[in-house]
Amino acid sequence: MGMLLELAKGIDVATERVGQAVKWLVLLAALISAVNAGLRYGLGIGSNAGIELQWYLFGGIFLLGSGYTLKHRGHVRIDLLHGRLSPRAQALVEMLGTLFFLMPFCLLMVDLSWPVFVQAWQTGEMSPDAGGLPRWPVKLLVPAGFALLALQGVAEFIKAAAVFGQSGAGDQS
C-alpha cells in the first residue's frame, strides 16, 4: 500500500499545481471581461474573439479545476448521510462511488470527446462567428479536464482504500 499512497501523493501534488495555475485563469477571465465591456460600452467596439476567449477560459476553469475541486472535497455530497457514517463506511462509500460512478463517467467522457477534439484539430475548425477563434483548444479542454478528474479519482480511491484497510485491521480480533 505504501507505493500506492506515494502514487496518490504524487497525483495530489500534480492536481494542486494544476489547480493553482487554473486560479490565474479566473483573474485573466475577469480582466478580459472588463476590457471587453469597456471597449463595447465605452468605445462601441465589439469583439467576437474576446467574448469567445471569455467562454474558453470559463470552460478551462471549470474543466481543468474539477480534479482540484475533488481533491479539496468541494464537489456536492450528501453530507447529512455521509457524516453519520463511520470512517470505514465513509471510505467504502468513497471507493464504490469512485469505482462505479466517477471513473466510468470520466472514461466515457474522455472516450467520447477525444474524437471531437481530433476532428476539430485536423480540420482546423474555426468559430462560425466573424473574427472568432479556432475551436480545437476549447474542445481539448473536455478530454483533458475529465482525464485530470479521473486521475484525481485514482488518488482518492487509493486514500479511501488505505482508510478502509486501516479501520478494518482494528476490527479483527
Residue pairs with C-beta under 8 A, 6 or more apart in sequence:
1 161
1 162
1 165
4 158
4 161
4 162
5 158
5 159
5 162
7 154
7 155
7 158
8 154
8 155
8 156
8 158
8 159
9 155
11 151
11 152
11 154
11 155
12 71
12 152
12 155
14 151
15 67
15 68
15 71
15 148
15 151
15 152
15 155
16 68
16 71
18 64
18 65
18 67
18 68
18 148
19 65
19 67
19 68
19 69
19 71
19 72
22 60
22 61
22 64
22 65
22 68
25 57
25 60
25 61
25 64
26 61
28 57
29 54
29 57
29 58
29 61
32 50
32 53
32 54
32 57
33 54
35 50
36 47
36 50
36 51
36 54
39 45
39 46
39 47
39 50
40 46
40 47
47 131
48 127
48 129
48 130
48 131
48 132
49 131
49 132
49 133
52 127
52 129
52 132
52 133
53 133
55 138
56 133
56 137
56 138
56 141
59 138
59 141
60 138
60 141
62 145
63 141
63 142
63 144
63 145
63 146
64 141
64 144
64 145
64 148
66 145
66 146
66 148
66 149
67 145
67 148
67 149
67 151
67 152
68 152
69 75
70 149
70 152
70 153
70 156
71 152
71 155
71 156
82 90
82 93
85 93
86 167
87 163
87 167
88 163
88 164
88 167
88 168
88 171
90 160
90 163
91 160
91 161
91 163
91 164
91 167
92 160
92 164
94 156
94 157
94 160
95 157
95 160
95 161
95 164
98 153
98 156
98 157
98 160
99 157
102 149
102 150
102 153
103 150
103 153
103 154
103 157
106 146
106 147
106 149
106 150
106 153
107 146
107 150
109 142
109 143
109 146
110 143
110 146
110 147
110 150
113 139
113 142
113 143
113 146
114 143
116 139
116 142
117 136
117 139
117 140
117 142
117 143
119 125
120 134
120 135
120 136
120 139
121 136
121 139
121 140
124 134
124 136
125 134
125 135
125 136
125 139
126 132
126 133
126 134
126 135
127 133
127 134
127 135
